[in-house]
Amino acid sequence: MTDTTTASASPEDLLAIYRTRREQSVVQPRGNLALTNTQWVDSEQPVYGVAGLWAPLPAGQSGLKVTASATDNVRVNGVLVDGEAVVAGKDSATPGDVVFSDTVSGFVIASEAGSYALRVWDSQSDGIRDFGGIDAFPYNPDWVITATWTQIEGGTSVGIEHLKDEGKPREKVVPGEITFTKDGVDYNLAAFKEGRALLLVFADATNGVSTYSVGRFLMVAPNRDGSITLDFNRAYLPPCGFNYNFNCPLPPKQNRFAVAIEAGEKNVLNKAGELLH
């Protein structure tokens, strides 16, 4: 069924709807602004801000072990912990969930190396309380690009550095090439798999000037005719632009534009209109 609200809407109106939904998403109980801690656990230890003692499991098992008493009010998968419980990681077929209070909850994430961290979320975090909005450029038709998508048989991989990994790259699968020419310059971009779509992590000359210094993201998907649409008006800030507790991928060299892409989101602002962090 066609959404009659958007079927005849202009690109500017559609972008306004998208941006409203973006601002709503980041203040959700597990939105970008709700994350209060990501703590990697390699030995038994407390986790900042929540109850219990947390410890790794034997090699080959997914998740973390928590030790707590009933008075700590820690619930794993809905069951009050009075002793020990296992919180399965997000890499498990049945990931676990933990609740600490009416506003604070958590789950366990896994690294590619097989270590685990507890992520803690607070639906009444300082970030949510102080959030004023996402600053963004007005709609810019010059940065809606129709590019060529060329699938790579079997895919290839690109080493992607992350903000907190001290320069050590992680190999990401790149299933194809994105090529186009703009203003006489040829581009060949790498977007890696992100669920059913592709994530383009890019930098440009606005970074650190009018936009977040680390770079921005754009989700894209190939069209059936072999083209791929890059609408940079939908470029969005990475999670680390909202919260230091995320570890975001950095743009690979081929995705670093020498020109200013004056489209998409700029920065996260507080209620006073200043940078949130």
PyRosetta script that sets phi, psi and omega in degrees:
from pyrosetta import init, pose_from_sequence

init()
pose = pose_from_sequence("MTDTTTASASPEDLLAIYRTRREQSVVQPRGNLALTNTQWVDSEQPVYGVAGLWAPLPAGQSGLKVTASATDNVRVNGVLVDGEAVVAGKDSATPGDVVFSDTVSGFVIASEAGSYALRVWDSQSDGIRDFGGIDAFPYNPDWVITATWTQIEGGTSVGIEHLKDEGKPREKVVPGEITFTKDGVDYNLAAFKEGRALLLVFADATNGVSTYSVGRFLMVAPNRDGSITLDFNRAYLPPCGFNYNFNCPLPPKQNRFAVAIEAGEKNVLNKAGELLH")
pose.set_psi(1, 134.8)
pose.set_omega(1, -179.7)
pose.set_phi(2, -79.5)
pose.set_psi(2, 135.7)
pose.set_omega(2, 175.9)
pose.set_phi(3, -77.6)
pose.set_psi(3, 105.9)
pose.set_omega(3, -176.3)
pose.set_phi(4, -66.8)
pose.set_psi(4, -18.1)
pose.set_omega(4, 178.7)
pose.set_phi(5, -68.9)
pose.set_psi(5, -34.5)
pose.set_omega(5, -175.1)
pose.set_phi(6, -109.5)
pose.set_psi(6, -12.8)
pose.set_omega(6, -173.8)
pose.set_phi(7, -58.8)
pose.set_psi(7, -38.0)
pose.set_omega(7, -177.5)
pose.set_phi(8, -109.7)
pose.set_psi(8, 11.5)
pose.set_omega(8, -177.4)
pose.set_phi(9, -74.5)
pose.set_psi(9, 151.3)
pose.set_omega(9, 177.4)
pose.set_phi(10, -76.5)
pose.set_psi(10, 163.1)
pose.set_omega(10, 176.0)
pose.set_phi(11, -56.8)
pose.set_psi(11, -36.7)
pose.set_omega(11, 178.9)
pose.set_phi(12, -64.5)
pose.set_psi(12, -41.4)
pose.set_omega(12, 179.7)
pose.set_phi(13, -67.6)
pose.set_psi(13, -41.4)
pose.set_omega(13, 178.7)
pose.set_phi(14, -63.1)
pose.set_psi(14, -38.2)
pose.set_omega(14, 178.4)
pose.set_phi(15, -66.4)
pose.set_psi(15, -38.4)
pose.set_omega(15, 178.2)
pose.set_phi(16, -62.5)
pose.set_psi(16, -39.7)
pose.set_omega(16, 177.7)
pose.set_phi(17, -64.5)
pose.set_psi(17, -44.9)
pose.set_omega(17, 179.2)
pose.set_phi(18, -58.9)
pose.set_psi(18, -43.0)
pose.set_omega(18, -176.9)
pose.set_phi(19, -70.8)
pose.set_psi(19, -34.8)
pose.set_omega(19, 175.3)
pose.set_phi(20, -62.4)
pose.set_psi(20, -43.4)
pose.set_omega(20, 179.8)
pose.set_phi(21, -67.0)
pose.set_psi(21, -35.1)
pose.set_omega(21, 176.9)
pose.set_phi(22, -61.7)
pose.set_psi(22, -46.8)
pose.set_omega(22, -178.9)
pose.set_phi(23, -65.7)
pose.set_psi(23, -33.2)
pose.set_omega(23, 176.5)
pose.set_phi(24, -68.8)
pose.set_psi(24, -37.0)
pose.set_omega(24, -175.0)
pose.set_phi(25, -68.2)
pose.set_psi(25, -35.8)
pose.set_omega(25, -173.9)
pose.set_phi(26, -75.3)
pose.set_psi(26, -13.7)
pose.set_omega(26, 178.9)
pose.set_phi(27, -104.5)
pose.set_psi(27, 9.2)
pose.set_omega(27, 176.2)
pose.set_phi(28, -67.7)
pose.set_psi(28, 162.1)
pose.set_omega(28, -178.4)
pose.set_phi(29, -53.8)
pose.set_psi(29, -25.4)
pose.set_omega(29, 173.9)
pose.set_phi(30, -127.1)
pose.set_psi(30, 34.0)
pose.set_omega(30, 173.3)
pose.set_phi(31, -81.0)
pose.set_psi(31, 175.3)
pose.set_omega(31, -174.9)
pose.set_phi(32, -55.7)
pose.set_psi(32, -33.7)
pose.set_omega(32, -176.3)
pose.set_phi(33, -84.1)
pose.set_psi(33, -8.2)
pose.set_omega(33, -178.1)
pose.set_phi(34, -88.0)
pose.set_psi(34, -16.0)
pose.set_omega(34, -177.5)
pose.set_phi(35, -71.0)
pose.set_psi(35, 125.1)
pose.set_omega(35, -178.7)
pose.set_phi(36, -111.9)
pose.set_psi(36, -16.0)
pose.set_omega(36, 179.5)
pose.set_phi(37, -163.6)
pose.set_psi(37, 140.4)
pose.set_omega(37, 166.3)
pose.set_phi(38, -127.8)
pose.set_psi(38, 107.6)
pose.set_omega(38, -174.5)
pose.set_phi(39, -120.7)
pose.set_psi(39, 117.9)
pose.set_omega(39, 178.1)
pose.set_phi(40, -78.7)
pose.set_psi(40, 133.2)
pose.set_omega(40, -172.3)
pose.set_phi(41, -114.4)
pose.set_psi(41, 109.6)
pose.set_omega(41, 178.5)
pose.set_phi(42, -113.6)
pose.set_psi(42, -1.0)
pose.set_omega(42, 175.7)
pose.set_phi(43, -158.5)
pose.set_psi(43, 167.2)
pose.set_omega(43, -179.1)
pose.set_phi(44, -62.9)
pose.set_psi(44, 130.6)
pose.set_omega(44, -173.8)
pose.set_phi(45, -165.2)
pose.set_psi(45, 155.8)
pose.set_omega(45, 170.0)
pose.set_phi(46, -74.9)
pose.set_psi(46, 156.7)
pose.set_omega(46, 174.9)
pose.set_phi(47, -111.9)
pose.set_psi(47, 128.5)
pose.set_omega(47, -174.9)
pose.set_phi(48, -53.8)
pose.set_psi(48, 127.2)
pose.set_omega(48, 172.7)
pose.set_phi(49, 91.1)
pose.set_psi(49, -8.3)
pose.set_omega(49, -178.8)
pose.set_phi(50, -135.4)
pose.set_psi(50, 165.8)
pose.set_omega(50, -177.4)
pose.set_phi(51, -82.6)
pose.set_psi(51, 166.2)
pose.set_omega(51, 174.0)
pose.set_phi(52, 94.4)
pose.set_psi(52, 162.1)
pose.set_omega(52, 170.4)
pose.set_phi(53, -105.9)
pose.set_psi(53, 134.5)
pose.set_omega(53, -173.5)
pose.set_phi(54, -116.5)
pose.set_psi(54, 140.5)
pose.set_omega(54, -175.6)
pose.set_phi(55, -146.0)
pose.set_psi(55, 151.4)
pose.set_omega(55, 175.8)
pose.set_phi(56, -70.5)
pose.set_psi(56, 158.9)
pose.set_omega(56, 175.1)
pose.set_phi(57, -95.4)
pose.set_psi(57, 166.7)
pose.set_omega(57, 175.5)
pose.set_phi(58, -56.9)
pose.set_psi(58, 151.6)
pose.set_omega(58, -179.1)
pose.set_phi(59, -52.0)
pose.set_psi(59, 137.5)
pose.set_omega(59, 179.2)
pose.set_phi(60, 93.8)
pose.set_psi(60, -10.9)
pose.set_omega(60, 177.7)
pose.set_phi(61, -101.7)
pose.set_psi(61, 143.7)
pose.set_omega(61, -175.4)
pose.set_phi(62, -91.4)
pose.set_psi(62, 127.3)
pose.set_omega(62, 171.0)
pose.set_phi(63, 112.3)
pose.set_psi(63, -161.3)
pose.set_omega(63, -178.8)
pose.set_phi(64, -132.3)
pose.set_psi(64, 156.3)
pose.set_omega(64, 174.6)
pose.set_phi(65, -102.3)
pose.set_psi(65, 136.0)
pose.set_omega(65, 174.9)
pose.set_phi(66, -117.0)
pose.set_psi(66, 137.7)
pose.set_omega(66, 174.7)
pose.set_phi(67, -115.8)
pose.set_psi(67, 123.7)
pose.set_omega(67, -177.0)
pose.set_phi(68, -153.6)
pose.set_psi(68, 159.3)
pose.set_omega(68, 174.2)
pose.set_phi(69, -100.1)
pose.set_psi(69, 164.5)
pose.set_omega(69, -177.5)
pose.set_phi(70, -59.1)
pose.set_psi(70, -31.6)
pose.set_omega(70, -178.6)
pose.set_phi(71, -70.4)
pose.set_psi(71, -14.3)
pose.set_omega(71, 176.8)
pose.set_phi(72, -75.2)
pose.set_psi(72, -18.7)
pose.set_omega(72, 178.5)
pose.set_phi(73, 59.0)
pose.set_psi(73, 39.4)
pose.set_omega(73, 174.7)
pose.set_phi(74, -92.7)
pose.set_psi(74, 126.5)
pose.set_omega(74, 179.9)
pose.set_phi(75, -118.1)
pose.set_psi(75, 124.9)
pose.set_omega(75, 177.2)
pose.set_phi(76, -109.2)
pose.set_psi(76, 121.6)
pose.set_omega(76, -177.2)
pose.set_phi(77, 52.0)
pose.set_psi(77, 37.5)
pose.set_omega(77, 176.4)
pose.set_phi(78, 85.9)
pose.set_psi(78, -3.7)
pose.set_omega(78, -176.1)
pose.set_phi(79, -107.3)
pose.set_psi(79, 129.3)
pose.set_omega(79, 178.5)
pose.set_phi(80, -64.1)
pose.set_psi(80, 130.4)
pose.set_omega(80, -179.2)
pose.set_phi(81, -87.9)
pose.set_psi(81, 124.7)
pose.set_omega(81, 173.5)
pose.set_phi(82, -135.7)
pose.set_psi(82, 77.9)
pose.set_omega(82, -172.6)
pose.set_phi(83, 134.4)
pose.set_psi(83, -117.8)
pose.set_omega(83, -178.9)
pose.set_phi(84, -123.4)
pose.set_psi(84, 151.3)
pose.set_omega(84, 175.2)
pose.set_phi(85, -151.9)
pose.set_psi(85, 155.2)
pose.set_omega(85, 177.7)
pose.set_phi(86, -107.2)
pose.set_psi(86, 131.8)
pose.set_omega(86, 173.4)
pose.set_phi(87, -107.4)
pose.set_psi(87, 104.8)
pose.set_omega(87, -178.1)
pose.set_phi(88, -64.9)
pose.set_psi(88, 147.0)
pose.set_omega(88, -177.8)
pose.set_phi(89, -78.3)
pose.set_psi(89, 170.6)
pose.set_omega(89, 178.4)
pose.set_phi(90, -66.9)
pose.set_psi(90, -14.4)
pose.set_omega(90, 176.7)
pose.set_phi(91, -84.7)
pose.set_psi(91, -1.0)
pose.set_omega(91, 179.0)
pose.set_phi(92, -86.3)
pose.set_psi(92, 155.2)
pose.set_omega(92, 175.9)
pose.set_phi(93, -64.9)
pose.set_psi(93, -26.2)
pose.set_omega(93, 177.8)
pose.set_phi(94, -130.4)
pose.set_psi(94, 80.2)
pose.set_omega(94, -178.2)
pose.set_phi(95, -60.1)
pose.set_psi(95, 146.8)
pose.set_omega(95, 178.9)
pose.set_phi(96, -87.5)
pose.set_psi(96, 165.7)
pose.set_omega(96, 178.6)
pose.set_phi(97, -139.4)
pose.set_psi(97, 141.8)
pose.set_omega(97, -178.2)
pose.set_phi(98, -130.5)
pose.set_psi(98, 139.3)
pose.set_omega(98, 179.5)
pose.set_phi(99, -121.5)
pose.set_psi(99, 131.7)
pose.set_omega(99, -179.0)
pose.set_phi(100, -107.6)
pose.set_psi(100, -27.3)
pose.set_omega(100, -179.9)
pose.set_phi(101, -164.0)
pose.set_psi(101, -173.7)
pose.set_omega(101, 179.4)
pose.set_phi(102, -64.5)
pose.set_psi(102, -23.9)
pose.set_omega(102, -177.5)
pose.set_phi(103, -115.3)
pose.set_psi(103, -18.9)
pose.set_omega(103, -173.2)
pose.set_phi(104, -109.1)
pose.set_psi(104, 129.8)
pose.set_omega(104, 179.1)
pose.set_phi(105, -142.9)
pose.set_psi(105, 178.0)
pose.set_omega(105, -179.2)
pose.set_phi(106, -162.9)
pose.set_psi(106, 168.8)
pose.set_omega(106, 169.2)
pose.set_phi(107, -152.3)
pose.set_psi(107, 171.7)
pose.set_omega(107, -173.4)
pose.set_phi(108, -109.8)
pose.set_psi(108, 130.3)
pose.set_omega(108, 177.2)
pose.set_phi(109, -109.2)
pose.set_psi(109, 159.2)
pose.set_omega(109, -178.7)
pose.set_phi(110, -117.0)
pose.set_psi(110, 146.1)
pose.set_omega(110, 172.4)
pose.set_phi(111, -92.7)
pose.set_psi(111, 166.7)
pose.set_omega(111, 177.6)
pose.set_phi(112, -66.3)
pose.set_psi(112, -20.4)
pose.set_omega(112, -180.0)
pose.set_phi(113, -86.6)
pose.set_psi(113, -4.7)
pose.set_omega(113, 177.2)
pose.set_phi(114, 94.9)
pose.set_psi(114, 10.6)
pose.set_omega(114, 174.7)
pose.set_phi(115, -92.7)
pose.set_psi(115, 166.6)
pose.set_omega(115, -173.5)
pose.set_phi(116, -132.0)
pose.set_psi(116, 148.4)
pose.set_omega(116, 178.4)
pose.set_phi(117, -133.4)
pose.set_psi(117, 150.2)
pose.set_omega(117, 172.6)
pose.set_phi(118, -94.6)
pose.set_psi(118, 126.8)
pose.set_omega(118, 172.7)
pose.set_phi(119, -102.0)
pose.set_psi(119, 132.0)
pose.set_omega(119, -176.9)
pose.set_phi(120, -115.6)
pose.set_psi(120, 132.0)
pose.set_omega(120, -177.4)
pose.set_phi(121, -121.9)
pose.set_psi(121, 141.8)
pose.set_omega(121, 178.7)
pose.set_phi(122, -131.7)
pose.set_psi(122, 115.7)
pose.set_omega(122, -177.7)
pose.set_phi(123, -69.6)
pose.set_psi(123, -6.7)
pose.set_omega(123, 175.8)
pose.set_phi(124, -124.2)
pose.set_psi(124, 39.9)
pose.set_omega(124, -177.2)
pose.set_phi(125, -67.3)
pose.set_psi(125, 163.3)
pose.set_omega(125, 175.6)
pose.set_phi(126, -60.4)
pose.set_psi(126, -37.4)
pose.set_omega(126, -179.9)
pose.set_phi(127, -61.9)
pose.set_psi(127, -43.4)
pose.set_omega(127, 177.6)
pose.set_phi(128, -66.1)
pose.set_psi(128, -41.8)
pose.set_omega(128, -179.1)
pose.set_phi(129, -61.8)
pose.set_psi(129, -38.5)
pose.set_omega(129, -173.4)
pose.set_phi(130, -92.2)
pose.set_psi(130, -9.2)
pose.set_omega(130, -173.8)
pose.set_phi(131, -63.0)
pose.set_psi(131, 130.6)
pose.set_omega(131, 177.9)
pose.set_phi(132, -110.4)
pose.set_psi(132, -29.2)
pose.set_omega(132, 179.5)
pose.set_phi(133, 156.7)
pose.set_psi(133, 178.3)
pose.set_omega(133, 177.2)
pose.set_phi(134, -112.2)
pose.set_psi(134, 115.6)
pose.set_omega(134, 177.6)
pose.set_phi(135, -72.3)
pose.set_psi(135, 140.7)
pose.set_omega(135, -176.4)
pose.set_phi(136, -151.2)
pose.set_psi(136, 157.1)
pose.set_omega(136, 174.7)
pose.set_phi(137, -72.8)
pose.set_psi(137, 153.1)
pose.set_omega(137, 170.7)
pose.set_phi(138, -67.0)
pose.set_psi(138, 163.4)
pose.set_omega(138, -179.6)
pose.set_phi(139, -55.6)
pose.set_psi(139, 132.4)
pose.set_omega(139, -177.4)
pose.set_phi(140, -129.3)
pose.set_psi(140, 102.2)
pose.set_omega(140, -177.4)
pose.set_phi(141, -64.5)
pose.set_psi(141, -19.6)
pose.set_omega(141, -179.4)
pose.set_phi(142, -66.7)
pose.set_psi(142, -18.8)
pose.set_omega(142, -178.4)
pose.set_phi(143, -110.2)
pose.set_psi(143, 32.8)
pose.set_omega(143, 165.9)
pose.set_phi(144, -107.0)
pose.set_psi(144, 105.2)
pose.set_omega(144, -169.8)
pose.set_phi(145, -109.4)
pose.set_psi(145, 131.8)
pose.set_omega(145, 168.9)
pose.set_phi(146, -98.0)
pose.set_psi(146, 111.0)
pose.set_omega(146, -176.5)
pose.set_phi(147, -107.7)
pose.set_psi(147, 173.4)
pose.set_omega(147, 177.4)
pose.set_phi(148, -101.6)
pose.set_psi(148, 132.9)
pose.set_omega(148, 178.1)
pose.set_phi(149, -105.8)
pose.set_psi(149, 122.7)
pose.set_omega(149, 177.8)
pose.set_phi(150, -120.7)
pose.set_psi(150, 110.4)
pose.set_omega(150, -178.2)
pose.set_phi(151, -69.9)
pose.set_psi(151, 140.3)
pose.set_omega(151, 177.0)
pose.set_phi(152, -100.1)
pose.set_psi(152, 119.0)
pose.set_omega(152, -178.5)
pose.set_phi(153, -58.0)
pose.set_psi(153, 119.7)
pose.set_omega(153, -179.5)
pose.set_phi(154, 80.0)
pose.set_psi(154, -7.1)
pose.set_omega(154, 178.8)
pose.set_phi(155, 74.1)
pose.set_psi(155, 172.9)
pose.set_omega(155, 174.7)
pose.set_phi(156, -138.5)
pose.set_psi(156, -177.7)
pose.set_omega(156, 179.7)
pose.set_phi(157, -134.3)
pose.set_psi(157, 151.0)
pose.set_omega(157, 178.5)
pose.set_phi(158, -129.0)
pose.set_psi(158, 137.3)
pose.set_omega(158, 176.7)
pose.set_phi(159, -78.2)
pose.set_psi(159, 116.1)
pose.set_omega(159, -177.8)
pose.set_phi(160, -109.1)
pose.set_psi(160, 120.4)
pose.set_omega(160, 175.1)
pose.set_phi(161, -78.5)
pose.set_psi(161, 152.9)
pose.set_omega(161, 177.4)
pose.set_phi(162, -120.1)
pose.set_psi(162, 156.5)
pose.set_omega(162, -171.1)
pose.set_phi(163, -55.7)
pose.set_psi(163, -37.7)
pose.set_omega(163, -173.5)
pose.set_phi(164, -109.4)
pose.set_psi(164, 14.0)
pose.set_omega(164, -174.9)
pose.set_phi(165, -97.1)
pose.set_psi(165, 9.5)
pose.set_omega(165, 175.9)
pose.set_phi(166, 54.2)
pose.set_psi(166, 41.5)
pose.set_omega(166, 173.9)
pose.set_phi(167, 83.9)
pose.set_psi(167, -3.3)
pose.set_omega(167, 179.7)
pose.set_phi(168, -81.5)
pose.set_psi(168, 117.9)
pose.set_omega(168, -176.2)
pose.set_phi(169, -77.8)
pose.set_psi(169, 153.3)
pose.set_omega(169, 171.6)
pose.set_phi(170, -111.9)
pose.set_psi(170, 136.2)
pose.set_omega(170, -179.3)
pose.set_phi(171, -77.6)
pose.set_psi(171, 125.8)
pose.set_omega(171, 178.9)
pose.set_phi(172, -119.8)
pose.set_psi(172, 140.6)
pose.set_omega(172, -179.0)
pose.set_phi(173, -75.8)
pose.set_psi(173, 126.3)
pose.set_omega(173, 175.9)
pose.set_phi(174, -114.8)
pose.set_psi(174, 108.4)
pose.set_omega(174, -172.8)
pose.set_phi(175, -81.8)
pose.set_psi(175, -7.2)
pose.set_omega(175, -178.9)
pose.set_phi(176, -171.2)
pose.set_psi(176, 177.3)
pose.set_omega(176, 179.4)
pose.set_phi(177, -106.9)
pose.set_psi(177, 142.5)
pose.set_omega(177, 175.0)
pose.set_phi(178, -114.2)
pose.set_psi(178, 115.7)
pose.set_omega(178, -176.9)
pose.set_phi(179, -126.5)
pose.set_psi(179, 143.9)
pose.set_omega(179, 173.7)
pose.set_phi(180, -164.4)
pose.set_psi(180, 166.7)
pose.set_omega(180, 177.0)
pose.set_phi(181, -122.0)
pose.set_psi(181, 130.9)
pose.set_omega(181, 177.4)
pose.set_phi(182, -137.7)
pose.set_psi(182, 128.8)
pose.set_omega(182, 179.1)
pose.set_phi(183, 51.6)
pose.set_psi(183, 39.7)
pose.set_omega(183, 176.3)
pose.set_phi(184, 80.7)
pose.set_psi(184, 3.0)
pose.set_omega(184, -179.4)
pose.set_phi(185, -109.3)
pose.set_psi(185, 130.2)
pose.set_omega(185, 177.5)
pose.set_phi(186, -88.2)
pose.set_psi(186, 136.4)
pose.set_omega(186, 179.4)
pose.set_phi(187, -123.4)
pose.set_psi(187, 142.0)
pose.set_omega(187, 174.0)
pose.set_phi(188, -134.2)
pose.set_psi(188, 102.9)
pose.set_omega(188, -171.3)
pose.set_phi(189, -102.6)
pose.set_psi(189, 153.7)
pose.set_omega(189, 177.3)
pose.set_phi(190, -113.9)
pose.set_psi(190, 120.9)
pose.set_omega(190, 174.5)
pose.set_phi(191, -119.2)
pose.set_psi(191, 130.8)
pose.set_omega(191, -177.6)
pose.set_phi(192, -101.0)
pose.set_psi(192, 161.2)
pose.set_omega(192, -175.0)
pose.set_phi(193, -64.6)
pose.set_psi(193, 134.9)
pose.set_omega(193, 176.9)
pose.set_phi(194, -140.6)
pose.set_psi(194, 91.2)
pose.set_omega(194, -173.5)
pose.set_phi(195, 67.1)
pose.set_psi(195, -128.4)
pose.set_omega(195, 179.9)
pose.set_phi(196, -90.4)
pose.set_psi(196, -4.7)
pose.set_omega(196, -177.7)
pose.set_phi(197, -115.2)
pose.set_psi(197, -167.4)
pose.set_omega(197, 178.7)
pose.set_phi(198, -123.5)
pose.set_psi(198, 142.0)
pose.set_omega(198, 178.5)
pose.set_phi(199, -109.5)
pose.set_psi(199, 120.4)
pose.set_omega(199, 175.6)
pose.set_phi(200, -100.1)
pose.set_psi(200, 115.4)
pose.set_omega(200, 177.4)
pose.set_phi(201, -102.2)
pose.set_psi(201, 117.4)
pose.set_omega(201, -173.4)
pose.set_phi(202, -136.5)
pose.set_psi(202, 159.5)
pose.set_omega(202, 173.7)
pose.set_phi(203, -126.1)
pose.set_psi(203, 158.6)
pose.set_omega(203, 177.8)
pose.set_phi(204, -154.7)
pose.set_psi(204, -178.9)
pose.set_omega(204, -172.7)
pose.set_phi(205, -71.4)
pose.set_psi(205, -6.4)
pose.set_omega(205, 176.7)
pose.set_phi(206, -83.4)
pose.set_psi(206, -17.1)
pose.set_omega(206, -174.6)
pose.set_phi(207, -61.7)
pose.set_psi(207, 129.7)
pose.set_omega(207, -178.8)
pose.set_phi(208, 79.2)
pose.set_psi(208, -4.3)
pose.set_omega(208, 177.4)
pose.set_phi(209, -109.4)
pose.set_psi(209, -67.5)
pose.set_omega(209, 177.9)
pose.set_phi(210, -116.8)
pose.set_psi(210, -7.7)
pose.set_omega(210, 178.6)
pose.set_phi(211, -129.1)
pose.set_psi(211, 169.1)
pose.set_omega(211, -179.9)
pose.set_phi(212, -51.9)
pose.set_psi(212, 134.6)
pose.set_omega(212, -168.8)
pose.set_phi(213, -66.6)
pose.set_psi(213, -29.3)
pose.set_omega(213, -173.1)
pose.set_phi(214, -76.7)
pose.set_psi(214, -32.0)
pose.set_omega(214, -176.6)
pose.set_phi(215, 135.7)
pose.set_psi(215, -173.7)
pose.set_omega(215, -178.3)
pose.set_phi(216, -139.1)
pose.set_psi(216, 168.9)
pose.set_omega(216, -178.4)
pose.set_phi(217, -115.2)
pose.set_psi(217, 155.3)
pose.set_omega(217, 171.1)
pose.set_phi(218, -147.9)
pose.set_psi(218, 123.9)
pose.set_omega(218, 176.1)
pose.set_phi(219, -87.5)
pose.set_psi(219, 132.3)
pose.set_omega(219, -178.6)
pose.set_phi(220, -137.6)
pose.set_psi(220, 163.7)
pose.set_omega(220, 176.6)
pose.set_phi(221, -149.3)
pose.set_psi(221, 136.9)
pose.set_omega(221, 179.8)
pose.set_phi(222, -63.1)
pose.set_psi(222, 145.5)
pose.set_omega(222, 173.2)
pose.set_phi(223, -88.4)
pose.set_psi(223, 162.5)
pose.set_omega(223, -176.6)
pose.set_phi(224, -66.5)
pose.set_psi(224, -23.8)
pose.set_omega(224, -176.8)
pose.set_phi(225, -86.5)
pose.set_psi(225, 7.7)
pose.set_omega(225, 178.6)
pose.set_phi(226, 90.0)
pose.set_psi(226, 2.4)
pose.set_omega(226, 175.2)
pose.set_phi(227, -97.6)
pose.set_psi(227, 171.6)
pose.set_omega(227, 174.8)
pose.set_phi(228, -147.4)
pose.set_psi(228, 131.4)
pose.set_omega(228, -176.1)
pose.set_phi(229, -94.8)
pose.set_psi(229, 125.6)
pose.set_omega(229, 176.1)
pose.set_phi(230, -109.9)
pose.set_psi(230, 97.7)
pose.set_omega(230, 177.9)
pose.set_phi(231, -98.5)
pose.set_psi(231, 92.9)
pose.set_omega(231, -176.0)
pose.set_phi(232, -68.6)
pose.set_psi(232, -8.7)
pose.set_omega(232, 172.1)
pose.set_phi(233, -64.2)
pose.set_psi(233, -20.5)
pose.set_omega(233, 178.4)
pose.set_phi(234, -101.2)
pose.set_psi(234, 13.2)
pose.set_omega(234, 172.6)
pose.set_phi(235, -61.4)
pose.set_psi(235, 135.7)
pose.set_omega(235, -175.6)
pose.set_phi(236, -130.8)
pose.set_psi(236, 159.3)
pose.set_omega(236, -178.7)
pose.set_phi(237, -73.4)
pose.set_psi(237, 139.5)
pose.set_omega(237, 177.1)
pose.set_phi(238, -69.2)
pose.set_psi(238, 161.5)
pose.set_omega(238, 179.9)
pose.set_phi(239, -54.0)
pose.set_psi(239, -34.7)
pose.set_omega(239, -179.2)
pose.set_phi(240, -68.5)
pose.set_psi(240, -13.2)
pose.set_omega(240, 173.7)
pose.set_phi(241, -72.4)
pose.set_psi(241, -17.2)
pose.set_omega(241, 179.3)
pose.set_phi(242, -103.6)
pose.set_psi(242, -24.5)
pose.set_omega(242, -164.7)
pose.set_phi(243, -158.4)
pose.set_psi(243, 126.1)
pose.set_omega(243, -178.9)
pose.set_phi(244, -68.4)
pose.set_psi(244, -11.8)
pose.set_omega(244, -177.1)
pose.set_phi(245, -81.6)
pose.set_psi(245, -2.1)
pose.set_omega(245, 174.3)
pose.set_phi(246, -97.1)
pose.set_psi(246, 153.6)
pose.set_omega(246, 176.2)
pose.set_phi(247, -119.4)
pose.set_psi(247, 100.9)
pose.set_omega(247, -170.4)
pose.set_phi(248, -94.7)
pose.set_psi(248, 149.9)
pose.set_omega(248, 172.8)
pose.set_phi(249, -68.8)
pose.set_psi(249, 148.3)
pose.set_omega(249, 178.3)
pose.set_phi(250, -100.9)
pose.set_psi(250, 151.9)
pose.set_omega(250, -178.7)
pose.set_phi(251, -63.0)
pose.set_psi(251, 129.7)
pose.set_omega(251, 173.0)
pose.set_phi(252, -67.8)
pose.set_psi(252, 162.5)
pose.set_omega(252, -173.1)
pose.set_phi(253, -55.2)
pose.set_psi(253, -40.7)
pose.set_omega(253, -175.8)
pose.set_phi(254, -71.5)
pose.set_psi(254, -11.3)
pose.set_omega(254, 179.4)
pose.set_phi(255, -102.7)
pose.set_psi(255, 18.5)
pose.set_omega(255, -178.8)
pose.set_phi(256, -105.3)
pose.set_psi(256, 104.9)
pose.set_omega(256, -177.1)
pose.set_phi(257, -79.7)
pose.set_psi(257, 137.1)
pose.set_omega(257, 175.9)
pose.set_phi(258, -79.7)
pose.set_psi(258, -15.6)
pose.set_omega(258, -178.5)
pose.set_phi(259, -97.1)
pose.set_psi(259, 166.6)
pose.set_omega(259, 177.6)
pose.set_phi(260, -88.4)
pose.set_psi(260, 122.5)
pose.set_omega(260, 175.2)
pose.set_phi(261, -96.2)
pose.set_psi(261, 94.0)
pose.set_omega(261, -176.2)
pose.set_phi(262, -89.5)
pose.set_psi(262, 68.9)
pose.set_omega(262, 179.4)
pose.set_phi(263, -156.3)
pose.set_psi(263, 150.7)
pose.set_omega(263, 177.6)
pose.set_phi(264, 89.8)
pose.set_psi(264, -169.8)
pose.set_omega(264, -177.4)
pose.set_phi(265, -73.4)
pose.set_psi(265, 150.9)
pose.set_omega(265, -179.4)
pose.set_phi(266, -107.6)
pose.set_psi(266, -67.7)
pose.set_omega(266, -173.8)
pose.set_phi(267, -149.6)
pose.set_psi(267, 162.7)
pose.set_omega(267, 174.0)
pose.set_phi(268, -92.0)
pose.set_psi(268, 129.9)
pose.set_omega(268, -176.6)
pose.set_phi(269, -114.7)
pose.set_psi(269, 151.9)
pose.set_omega(269, 172.9)
pose.set_phi(270, -89.2)
pose.set_psi(270, -176.8)
pose.set_omega(270, -176.0)
pose.set_phi(271, -65.3)
pose.set_psi(271, -19.7)
pose.set_omega(271, 178.4)
pose.set_phi(272, -88.0)
pose.set_psi(272, -0.1)
pose.set_omega(272, -179.5)
pose.set_phi(273, 83.8)
pose.set_psi(273, 11.2)
pose.set_omega(273, 178.4)
pose.set_phi(274, -102.0)
pose.set_psi(274, 167.1)
pose.set_omega(274, 178.8)
pose.set_phi(275, -58.0)
pose.set_psi(275, 134.2)
pose.set_omega(275, -177.8)
pose.set_phi(276, -68.3)
pose.set_psi(276, -38.7)
pose.set_omega(276, 176.2)
pose.set_phi(277, -156.4)
pose.dump_pdb("model.pdb")
